[in-house]
Amino acid sequence: MNESQRDLVERLYKELSVGNLGIFAGAGLSQEAGFVDWRELLRPIAKDLGLDVDEEVDLVALAQYSTTKHGNNRNLINQELVEKFSPLREPTENHKILARLPIDTYWTTNYDRLIERALEKSGRVPDAKYTVQQLPITKRKRDAVIYKMHGDVEHANEAVLTREDYERYHLDRAPFIDALKGDLVSKTLLFLGFSFTDPNLDYILSRVRVQYNNNRHLSDCILRRVLRDGGEPQEKFEYRQRKQKLFEKDLLRYGIRTTYVDDYAEITEILRALETRYRHKSVFVSGAAHEFGKISKDKSERFVFDLAMDLSRAEKRVLSGFGLGIGSAVIAGVVEATARDGQALDEDRLLVRPFPQSDPGKTPIVELWNTYRDDILKRAGIAIFVFGNKVSPGGEVVLSDGMREEYQLAVRHGVFPIPVGATGYMAHELWSDTMAAIEAGAIATSDEVKGLMAELGDSERSLDEIRAIVIKIVKLI
């Protein structure tokens, strides 16, 4: 990514961290899934009118011409809407990334249900609003609200399509305008796949600009930079460049900053970087210890306690499965850091998931553990592994196979692993595996982090030194 794209990720991360980021999705977000844009939707309509859709600029007028031609009957365009947007399609990678992020507000002019489907596949509960009557009704335990300001494919006759629909929008759907104005004032909206030619949005943006003048909340959009077509005259290319620059300045007048990409695939890279940035806020501490080797029990517990406290002070959310001999120290470290900072102890600072110890139901305990591990590691961006031993049924101390399973799940989910090899046992084996993976390029990182990771295997270092190295790695990645 270039500098402006990295700046965008950082801005979006800050808003996401405080629950203040929303999405405004246009037709471009759904095209990769196989759905059409407005021009392609109206191509058969234009043909019926004896017009060429590629020559038309005012597509809203085109839709109105069709309705007027057929005696104010919009059945033809309704049928096109249903046929083009009804097929079940897989959400795009961009939809999936957005659904995994803690975004609770979506606005869209799209008629399809890709946003809803992506949220459901991520285990979230979407609450779609496509009529005024739905706005005051709240779906129980919803995770995200989707404002479909132009309607839904399953209710084609009520969808906003024609010029008359747009002319009556401020009367028939005024609550949508009020709700969007509120979000534009209080939230940062990221506009994706949007051309900014929609009359409704222009109407709303204008009123927000006039009402709040120089005290508006800024939003962001991602646009594809004008590129020179093959054989295009230089003068025409420069003309399009000038026009895009003027358009960028006009968007800023409405409180919308523009970040450019040269290819639409870069949007996915930006969203992935945002997801990685957000997930790195959550650190999973994996550890189990029946014995502590050369390190005394008190010093080991103090090491884990201080490590958890340092993570919390670094504004990381600490996740723990409450491992034997380790879990209590993790919790105590976060609790003390929270108390000293005068903060509230909630899931934004500490998430503890003790493992079930019996299986009275039909599911074997091992399967329950695997499901538990998978769920908690999906929430993390970094995983720290310490010690790693347990007592076998025969009474001997053995390496923790559960820790290895957690390590494998972490790698599978793209979580950055930090095994503290100096603590010995399974953590040392995992440290060796991690160093080999870094050398082979299977785990990508910087040379600085690679050097620090190598130091984590040095058992001659003091626990305070090891802890400082771990925290430095966490901050670097």
Buried (B, 14 or more C-beta within 10 A) or exposed (E): BEEEBBEBBEBBBEBBBEEBBBBBBBBBBBBBBEBBBBBBBBBBBBEBBEBEBEEBEEBBEBBBBBBBBEEEEBEBBBEBBBEBBBEEBEBBBBBBBBBBBEBBBBBBBBBBBBBBBBBBBBEBEBBBBBBEEBBEEEBEEBBBBBBBBBBBBEBBEBBBBBBBBBEEBEEBBEBBBEBBBEBBBEBBBBBBBBBBEBBBBEEBBEEBBEEBEEEBBEBBBBBBEBEEEEEEEEEEBEEBBEEBEEBBEEBEEBBBBBBBBEEBEBBBBBBBBBBBBBBBBBBBBBBBBBBBBEBEEEEBBBBBBBBBBBBBBEEBBBBBBBBBBBBBBBBBBBBBBBEEEEEEBEEBBBBBBEBBEEEEEEEEBEEBBBEBBBEBBBBBBBBBBBBBBBEEEEEEEBBBEBBBBBBBBBBEBBBBBBBBBBBBBBBBBBBEBBBEBBEEEEBEBEEEBBEBBBBBBEBEBEBEEBBBBBBBBBEEB
